[in-house]
Amino acid sequence: MKKEQLETTIFWLKRFFAVTTIVVWLIVLIGFLKNPAPFSQLVPYCMGSTMLIFGVLTSIYKGLEYWEEQIQNKK
């Protein structure tokens, strides 16, 4: 692939993973809201899942940025 194509692919992969992560996060939150337990008991699970979901997104995003940097540094 050409350098420009790879950069465009990385650009759209970043957007795709960000949107996918937000959709998954919303689905998880809706699942917590449907639970009959009081929300105060679900807060640790809600916080933990949020941290995990966005931690995975951060890892993917940083990996894509690293890949993008490697492509830009090639001559």
C-alpha positions in Angstrom: 0.0 0.0 0.0 1.0 3.5 -0.5 1.9 5.8 2.4 -1.3 7.9 1.9 -3.5 4.9 1.8 -2.1 3.6 5.0 -2.5 6.9 6.7 -6.1 7.1 5.5 -6.8 3.6 6.7 -5.3 4.4 10.1 -7.5 7.5 10.3 -10.7 5.6 9.6 -9.7 2.7 11.9 -9.3 5.2 14.8 -12.8 6.6 14.1 -14.2 3.1 13.8 -12.8 1.8 17.1 -13.9 5.0 18.9 -17.5 4.7 17.7 -17.5 0.9 18.4 -16.2 1.5 21.9 -18.8 4.1 22.7 -21.6 1.7 21.4 -20.3 -1.1 23.6 -20.0 1.2 26.6 -23.6 2.3 26.1 -24.9 -1.3 25.8 -23.1 -2.2 29.0 -24.6 0.9 30.8 -28.0 0.0 29.6 -27.5 -3.5 30.9 -26.6 -2.0 34.3 -29.7 0.3 34.3 -32.0 -2.7 33.5 -30.6 -4.6 36.6 -33.1 -4.6 39.5 -30.4 -4.0 42.1 -30.0 -0.4 43.4 -27.5 1.6 41.3 -25.4 2.3 44.4 -24.5 -1.5 44.5 -23.7 -1.5 40.7 -21.4 1.5 40.8 -18.1 -0.5 41.2 -19.1 -2.7 38.3 -20.1 0.3 36.2 -16.8 2.1 36.9 -14.7 -1.1 36.4 -16.3 -1.8 33.0 -15.9 1.8 31.9 -12.2 1.7 32.8 -11.7 -1.6 31.0 -13.6 -0.6 27.9 -11.8 2.7 27.5 -8.5 1.2 28.5 -8.8 -1.2 25.6 -9.7 1.7 23.3 -6.7 3.7 24.5 -4.4 0.7 23.8 -5.7 0.3 20.3 -5.5 4.0 19.7 -1.9 4.2 20.9 -1.0 1.2 18.7 -2.5 2.9 15.7 -0.6 6.1 16.5 2.6 4.1 16.8 2.0 2.4 13.5 1.2 5.8 11.9 4.4 7.3 13.3 6.4 4.4 11.9 4.9 5.0 8.4 5.6 8.7 8.6 9.2 8.1 9.5 9.9 5.8 6.6 11.4 7.4 3.6 
